[in-house]
Amino acid sequence: MKRSLRQRGFTLVELLVVIAIIGILVGLLLPAVQAAREAARRMQCSNNLKQLSLAALNYESAFKKFPALGHSGQGNAAPGMGAGAGWPYAWTISILPFIEQNSLYQNMMAQARPGGPGLPTPWSTANNAWENQNWKAQIPGFICPSDTPPTNRGESPSLLNYRGCLGDDYHQNHFRPQDGRDNRGMFQRDRYLAIGQVPDGTSNTILFGESVAGGAPNDVLGGVAVNMQAWNPAACLARIDPANRRRITGAVRADFRPQGGRAWDGRPYFVGFTTIVAPNGPSCHWGGVDGNEHMGALSSYHTGGGQIGMVDGSVRFISQSVDTGNQSVDDIDNPGSRPSPYGVWGALGSRAGGETASLQD
């Protein structure tokens, strides 16, 4: 006599146990997956900085000088590139041929003076064929994949996460050498340095650094505290909200003026940073808009700090706990070759401070 065999299935309890185990495994693996993704994004960001640093070195090799922070065509510089006389156009335009963007560069030069009508203002987002193709171009090598773009793009035609180093300077970094001011970083408006003008050493001097482009106006990362009319970084640090260390208090930047939205605007607010406040600290601006002295901090969404490109072309990660010296010391007008009062961080930003500070591998 044959016996029929019934196929036994899973009970409800067994299914719930299996689902719970799967949930626990996913919970354990998710942080590792996220960490691996961030590691890949950080590596891509590092490669972007590497390519920009090499592009600046190739520019220096071709022209015997590094590009200026902003080129306005004033003083002894070449004719201006803008529809508005004397507007500073950023170093980002100068290096386009050296990052495989020669076609975009040639299109811009055809538009620029003296042969063309002049480039648009750096905040223009006009909807026309030329600007859609060129002025609004998003250069992959200008954008850190760990960042998020600004929400308001109304005056932000092209994104930029990487900035030229203004050094340990707040007092005068929006002026030009022709105005009798000379900052201590590698970049300044209408100033073109040769590689021989870095006596502190190319491996000890910062060329570029990353900066958060988006963020809410009152975010420490991405926001800007405006009307910070004191010369010492302690006053900038005092703008951090004690109740929420991720926020800044008081007057802040307008929503439509994010720091990282104007890749072509050659003013410190948009394309420069300082080595005064520690990485991932607040950024502060003297005035209420974007055209004055700028104490812009290095910043990123990478854990614990941000990345910098040195004048020798190397890329380093700098900790947000780096020594920043005495934050109560005022920056001064034309500090010359004095050692930086802002510790290792200030020394790495100054090209001729005579300090012995360096980064160790």
RASULFEN-V591050 format. One record per residue. NEAR is the number of other ideal C-beta (glycine too) atoms within 12 Angstrom. D_FIRST is the distance of its C-alpha to the first C-alpha in Angstrom with 1 decimal. Layout:
# RASULFEN-V591050
NEAR_D_FIRST, NEAR_D_FIRST
This chain:
# RASULFEN-V591050
3_0.0, 4_3.8, 5_6.6, 6_9.8, 6_12.9, 6_16.1, 6_19.3, 7_21.8, 8_25.4, 12_28.8, 10_30.1, 10_33.6, 10_35.0, 13_33.7, 13_35.2, 13_38.5, 14_38.6, 15_38.2, 15_40.9, 14_43.2, 14_42.8, 14_43.7, 14_46.6, 13_47.9, 14_47.7, 14_49.5, 14_52.1, 12_52.7, 14_52.9, 14_55.1, 12_58.3, 14_57.9, 15_57.4, 15_60.4, 15_62.4, 14_61.6, 16_62.6, 23_65.9, 19_66.6, 17_66.3, 27_68.6, 29_71.1, 21_71.1, 26_71.9, 38_74.6, 32_76.1, 23_76.1, 34_77.9, 44_80.6, 28_80.8, 28_81.5, 48_84.1, 40_85.9, 28_86.0, 37_87.2, 43_90.0, 32_90.9, 24_91.0, 31_93.2, 31_95.5, 16_95.6, 16_96.5, 21_99.1, 16_100.1, 26_99.1, 41_96.1, 42_95.7, 44_97.1, 48_95.0, 46_96.4, 44_98.8, 36_101.3, 30_104.0, 27_106.7, 22_109.2, 15_109.0, 26_105.6, 21_104.8, 22_105.0, 26_102.6, 39_99.3, 34_99.2, 23_100.2, 21_101.5, 16_104.4, 24_103.6, 32_100.0, 46_98.1, 47_95.2, 40_92.7, 48_92.1, 49_88.7, 45_90.6, 40_92.6, 39_89.5, 34_87.5, 23_88.5, 28_87.3, 31_83.7, 17_83.1, 28_84.4, 16_87.5, 16_86.9, 30_86.8, 29_89.9, 17_91.8, 24_90.9, 37_92.3, 25_95.4, 20_96.1, 30_96.1, 31_98.1, 25_101.9, 15_104.3, 14_102.8, 21_100.4, 16_100.4, 26_99.1, 40_95.7, 33_94.4, 25_94.5, 41_91.7, 35_90.0, 30_90.1, 23_86.9, 18_88.6, 13_86.3, 16_88.0, 12_86.9, 24_88.8, 25_87.6, 18_84.0, 19_83.9, 33_86.0, 36_86.9, 29_83.4, 28_81.7, 25_79.2, 31_79.5, 22_76.3, 34_78.3, 41_80.1, 33_76.9, 39_74.9, 28_71.2, 31_70.8, 35_73.3, 23_72.9, 25_75.6, 35_78.0, 19_76.9, 23_80.4, 23_81.3, 18_84.3, 29_86.8, 33_84.4, 37_84.3, 43_82.9, 35_81.0, 47_82.1, 50_80.5, 53_83.0, 54_86.6, 51_89.7, 50_91.0, 51_94.1, 47_94.5, 50_95.5, 47_97.5, 48_97.6, 33_101.3, 33_102.0, 50_98.9, 38_99.4, 34_102.9, 32_104.1, 25_106.3, 19_108.9, 20_109.1, 11_110.1, 25_106.6, 31_104.4, 46_101.0, 48_99.4, 49_96.1, 51_95.4, 53_95.5, 42_98.3, 45_99.4, 36_101.7, 40_101.7, 30_100.6, 37_100.2, 20_100.4, 26_98.0, 15_101.1, 25_101.6, 32_98.7, 20_100.5, 33_97.8, 27_95.6, 29_93.0, 24_90.1, 32_91.3, 45_91.9, 55_89.5, 50_89.5, 53_86.6, 50_84.1, 48_81.3, 53_81.5, 45_79.1, 40_79.8, 33_78.1, 36_77.7, 24_79.1, 30_82.9, 27_82.7, 34_80.1, 35_81.4, 39_79.5, 40_80.9, 41_83.3, 48_87.1, 41_89.4, 34_92.6, 23_96.1, 37_95.7, 22_99.5, 24_99.7, 28_100.0, 28_97.6, 42_93.8, 28_93.5, 27_94.5, 41_91.7, 30_89.2, 22_90.5, 34_89.1, 32_85.5, 20_84.2, 12_83.9, 9_81.2, 13_79.1, 17_79.8, 22_78.2, 23_80.9, 38_84.6, 27_87.1, 25_90.2, 22_91.0, 32_88.5, 40_88.3, 26_87.8, 23_84.3, 19_85.5, 33_87.2, 44_84.3, 50_85.4, 46_83.0, 44_83.6, 43_86.7, 43_86.3, 46_89.7, 45_91.8, 46_93.9, 44_94.6, 49_93.3, 46_91.2, 49_89.0, 51_89.1, 50_90.4, 53_89.3, 53_91.2, 54_90.6, 54_91.8, 44_89.0, 37_85.9, 43_83.0, 38_80.8, 41_83.8, 46_85.5, 52_87.6, 47_91.0, 42_93.6, 33_97.3, 24_97.7, 21_95.7, 23_94.5, 34_93.9, 26_97.2, 26_98.5, 36_97.8, 47_94.1, 48_92.4, 53_89.1, 49_86.4, 48_83.9, 43_80.5, 43_76.9, 30_73.3, 36_72.6, 18_71.9, 18_75.0, 27_77.7, 43_78.5, 44_79.4, 46_82.9, 41_84.3, 36_87.3, 39_90.3, 27_89.2, 26_86.0, 27_83.6, 34_81.2, 34_80.6, 29_78.7, 39_81.0, 24_79.8, 25_80.8, 15_82.1, 33_84.7, 24_88.1, 38_90.2, 31_93.3, 20_95.5, 30_94.2, 19_97.3, 26_99.7, 20_101.1, 42_100.9, 20_104.4, 19_106.2, 19_106.5, 31_105.2, 17_106.2, 17_104.8, 21_104.2, 24_100.9, 42_98.3, 34_98.1, 43_94.4, 28_93.1, 31_90.9, 44_89.6, 42_93.1, 37_94.2, 47_91.4, 57_92.6, 44_96.3, 42_97.3, 30_100.7, 36_100.6, 19_101.1, 32_98.1, 13_96.1, 31_92.8, 20_89.9, 26_86.1, 10_84.4, 8_81.2
